[in-house]
Every structure is written in C-alpha cells, then in structure tokens.
C-alpha cells in the first residue's frame, strides 16, 4: 500500500515554447531558460524531481536533457534531475552513461536517467539510424547500458555498434550505480524487459483512465519476483496544469494543447481533438487540470489505484500558456497540490487501518 510520506512528486517538461506577456511565442533559447527558472522554483517549493524529455521537433526546445539538467544542478540543492526520456535507440549507451555520470557528479548524486524509445522518430534519420532496426537498436543498447551500470570493465558485442572488450568507462559515480528507469507506454514485453534488467518502471499515461494500467504494475511486480530482481516503486507521468480555479486552468491549457494534439494526431491518423473529449479526459481520464484541490484529489486517486511511488506532472504540454502562468502552476503544484495529496493519501491509509 502507498505510503503518503515516501511517494515522490515530480514535474516533467519537454521544453515547450511558452508565450511572453504580450502573447508572442518565445524562442528556443528563451524556452530553455524558462525551463531552468521553473525547475529552480520547483526545488524551492518542495517538488522532488524535475524530468526533461528529449525531442527533435520545432515545438520543443530540449534535445539534450542532461545539458539543461546540468544547468539546473548548479542552481538547486535538493531536487532530483532526470531525463524523461532519453531516446537510447538513437544514442550511444557509453556516451549516455558518461553524460549522466557527469550530471550525477555536478549534482552530488541527484541524477536519474529514464531510458525509452521516445514518442517520435525524428532522431533516427537525424543521427543516421534506420527505422527498420527499431527493435534491435533498443534491445542491444539497453543490454549494453545495463552492463555499463556495474561501472567495471565491460565486454559486449552486438550488431549496432562496435564491440567492447574489458573497456573502462569514465567518470564513475560516487554511489557506484546510476539510478535508472525505463519509460513504458503500455507494452507487456517492455514491462518484463524492465523487470529482467532490474530497472525502475515509469508508466507514460497520457490518455484514458489510469486504472487500466494496474495490470502492468502487477506484471512488473510478478516478473521481478520470478526473475529475482528488485521490485522498485513504480512511477507514472501524465499531463496536467494547475491554476487558481478549474475554469482558469482549462481556459489556459486547452487552446495550445489542442494545437499540439492535432499536429501530432495528423501524423498518426488521429481525428482532431474535440472539446468534449478533452473535458471527458479532464473529468475521468489522465489530464490533471484544475485548481490545486481538483488536481490533488485526482492525483491521489491515481496513486492509490495503481499503488505507485512517484507521480510526475507534465506541466508544460500546452504551448499557448504564458511563461508567467507556467511558473504559477509550478508554484501551486509544490506549495498546494503536493501537501494536499499527501494528506489525502494519509487519510485513506488511516481509514483502511481502522477498518482492519
């Protein structure tokens, strides 16, 4: 059962381009600086983790999460610094390890890497990879990354990069092991692979009722037990936005969210988003949008339903939102939402204890 005091709460961003106070879309450079400012505020207001995603598209400013996280590391004290996700398939596992080990040193042990295939494919042709090798690229590279985490001499051979024989990789981490997750969107095979390597599981839940992911949490726990690996607390991340009232949050979030959703949907054969669908996902699905109380209650329900140990809110998924409104959303999340969720989880735990 979820312990209200050990659950972690994070914010998640792709470096979406906000608008300034005059309504103009800011540059990629300004968006990166805005993300750093938001992360510093999150650190000050009690948020546990900031996770930054890797994308190679015009809507997003962050293509190298660890670089931005390194900047955040020098201006924060306690917040953990994660990717969300690092697209391992189109990167080199050795370089990924080195970059995050360096971030771990800069942040005094606060670095985490979330590995994944990514939700887009632009990185494959950009870095010279064939999409026909989509499966083998991830399978081989996650196997190599797993070996690198032992921080000893590595011997490895595959088909997607040069072989290694007793190779030492530097820098080493002070702890001796880099905290590693795998982002999973709903594939049982991916859940089992995550358990096989002893990695933490992060569920990407971006639509529909979160309860439908409960079988994946159960599968992860059963698989770790059978494989003899560690069953870490599972994490989840979902989009949302916090404002003073439900009406304000939806008013600020919906226009930009629809633009991005329809642009992506056109590439994937989805019909345009209807307002009725949006409202239904806010009410019953995986959009955590509203006042602090509304968002807190919905988060507490999802955390209990899935029995997860971490919840990351993708707070910047609507490009039409102003930079100042995003800062306010982060502030409300840290100072209002997180304490409310902890209280709600504690109340539920007390009720269950009395019932016994």
N, C-alpha and C positions, 0 to 999 in steps of 0.2 A: 504494500500500500504506500502511496506517495507521502513523503514526509514534507510538510509545508516549509520547514526550515532548511532543507537540503536541496529543494528544487532551485535550479538556476534559471535566470531570465536574461535573454539577450535581445539585441536589436540587429537587424540584418538589412544590408543595403547593397545595391548594385551600382551605386554612384549615379542614380537617375538625375537628369538635369532639372533642377528646380527653376522657379521663376523669381525674379527680384521683385522689389516692392512696386515697380512700375509695370509689372506683368510680362516682362521680357524674359525669354528663356536664357539662362546663363551659359557661359562657355564650359567646355570640359574642364579646364583648369579651375574655374570658379567652383564647379560642382565638386571636384576633389577636395578643395579647401573647405567647402561647406560640410562635406562628409567628416573631415577631421574635426571640425568645430562641434558637430553633433556627437561624435564619439567622446570628445573631451567632456561635454555636458553629461553624457550618459555615465561616464566614470564618476563624475561629481554627485550624481543623483542616485547612485546605488544600483545601476544596471550591471550585471555580472559579466556579460560577453558582448563584444561587437564582432559581427561576422560580415565580411565583404566578399561579394561574388565576382567572378571573372567573366567578363563579356567582351566581345569584339564587334560591337554594333554602335551605330550613331546615337541611340537613345541613352547609352550608358557611358560613364566616364572612366570606370575602373577596369583595366585589362591586366594589371599586376597587383592583386590584393596585398601581397606581402610588402610591397613598396609603400603603399598608403598606410598599412598597419605599422610599419616601422616608424613612419612619421607620427602616428598616434601614440606609439610606445613612448616616445620622448616627452610627451605632454600629459601622460596619465600615470596613475600609480597602482591601480588595483584591477582594472578591467581586463579580462582575458581577450586575446586577439586571435581571431580565427578567419580562415577563408570560408566562403560559402557559395559555391565550391571552387576548388582548384581543379581545372579540367586536365586530369592526369593523362588522358588518352593522347592529347596533342602536346604534351610537355615531356621533359626528360626527368625521370624519377630521381636521379642523382642531383640534378640542379634544384628540383623542388625541395628535396631534403636539405640541401645546403642553404637555400634561401630561408626556410622556416627555422632551421637551427640557428641561423644568424639572427632572425627575429626573436627567437627564444632568448638568446644572449642579451640583446638590446633591452628586452622587456623583463629581464630577471625571471624567466621561466613561465611567462604568461602566454606563449604561442600555442596555437592549436591549428591543425590542418584538417579540413574536411575535403576528402577526395570525392570526385564524381566524374560522370561522363559529360555533364553540362546539359543545359536545356536547348542549346543551339549548336550548330555545326560549323560556324564561320571559322573557328580556329583550325580546323583540319586543312583546308586548302591554304590558309594563311601561313601555316608552318610546314607545308609540304607533305601532309599525310593524306592517304587515300581513304575515303569513306567506306570503301569495300572492306577495309581492315578494321572497321569499327569495333567489333567484338574482340579480336585478338589483341588489338592495341591496349585495351583496358585490362584484359586478363593478364597479359605479360607484365605490364607496367605496375599493376598493383602487387603482383608477386615479387617483383624486384624491390618495390618500396617497402614491402613487409620485411625483406631481408636487411635493408638499409637501417631499419629502426633498431636493430640489435647493436649498431654502432661498432661493429667489429669488422674484420676483413671479410669482404663479400666476394663470393664466387657465384656467378649466374650466367646462364646462356639462354637466348631466345632468338626470335626471328625479326624483332622490330628495332633492335639497337645492337651495338657492339657488345660482345661478351665481356664479362669481368672475371678476373682471377686474383683472388686474395687482395682485392682493391680496398684501400683505406679511404674513407670519405670524411672530409673535414668541413666545418668545425663539429666537434662533438657537443652534446648538450650537457649542462651541469647535472641534470636529473638522470641522464642515461637513456631516456626514451621520450620521444616527441609524442604528445597527445594527438591521436589520430582517429578521425571519424570517417565514415563513408555516407554520402548523401544518397538516399534511395527514394525513388518516386513511386514504387508500388510493384516491383518485380520480386517474386519469391526467391528466384535464383540469386538476386543481388543480396537479399537478406541473409541467405545461407552462406554466401561467399564472405560477407562481412563477419559473420559468426566464426567461420572457418579460420580467418586470419586474426581473430581476437580483437577486431576493431570495434569502436563505438558506432551505434546506428543512429543516423539523423534522417527522419522521415520528412520529405518535402510534400506538404499537404496544402495544395493551392486551390482546391475546389471540392465541393460536396461535404457531407457530414464527416467530421473527423473520426467518429466511431467506427467507420468502415475500415480503418487501418488497425484496429485492435488485433486481427489475426496475424498481422506482420510482427507486432510486438511479441505476441505469444510464440510465433515461429522463431524469432530471434532467440528468445529465452530457451526454448526447447532445443534449438540447434547448438547453442553454446554448451548446454548440459551434455548433449550427446557427443559433441566434439571435444569436450574437455577444455574449453576456453572460457574466458571471463564474460559473464553477463553484466555489462555495464548498464547504468540507467540510460534509457532510450531518450533521444531528443526529437523535437518536432519544430518545423518552422512554417509559418503561414503569413500571408499578407494582412495588413491592417493599418489603422490610423486612429489616433486619439485626438479629440478636440474637446472643448468645454461642454458641448451638447451633442446628442446623436445627430440632430439635423445639420449642425455645422460640419461635423466630421464627414457625413455623406456628401454634403454640398461641395466641400473642398476636394474630396477624394475622387468622386465619380467621373468628372469630365476627363481628367488625364488618364485615369485607369481604363476608361472605355477606348480612348485613342490607342493606348499601348496594347490592350487586349485585342482590339480589332486588327491592328497591324500584324501582330503575331498570329492571330487566327486566320488571316488571309493566306499566310504561308503554310498553314496546317489544315486548311479546309474547314475551319470552324465558321459558323454563321456569325454575323455581327452581334455583339452583346446587347441584349435588351434590358431596359431598366428593371423590368420585372424579375429577370434572372439575377441581376445584381442585388436587388432588395431581398430576394429569397436566400441568397448566399450570405448576406449580412445577418439575416434573421436565423437561419438554420444551418448554414454551411461553414466554410472556412475563411470568411472575411471578417476580421476582428475590428470592426469600425464602429466608433461611437464615443460616448462620454467615458470617463475613467471607470465609472461603475458598470456600465454596459459591457465594456471590453473585459473588465476584471471578471465579471460573472461568467462570460462566455469562455474565457481562458481557463478559469477554474474547472468548468465542466469538461473541457477537452483534456486537461491534465489528469483529472480523475478518471475519465472514460478510458484513456489509453494508459494510465499509470506511468506517465513519462517523468523524467527527472530534469528536463530542460525544455523551455519554450522560447523560441526566437521569433520576434515580430518583424516581418519585412515592412518597415515603416515608410519607405520612400518609393513605393511602387506606382505612384501617380505623379507624372511629370508636371501637371498643371499646378501642383501645390507650391506655394511660395517657400523660400528658404526660411523665413521667419516662422511660418506655420509648422514647418518640419521641426524646427528647434523646440517650439512649444509642445509638439507631440512627444518628442523625446523626454522633455521635462515632465510632462504629465505621466508618461509611462513609468519613469523612475520614481517620482515622488508620490503618485496617487495609485496607479494601477498595480504595481508590484506589491506594495503593502496590503492592498485590498485582496489580491489573490491569495497571499499568504494567510490572511485572516479567514477567508472563505474555506481554504483547504484545512486549516486548523479546526474550524467549526465542524466540518464534515467528519474529521478524524475523531473529535470528541463525541459526536453523535453515535458513531459506529462503536466506540469503546463502551459507551453507556448501554447500547443495545445488546452487547455481549453479556 
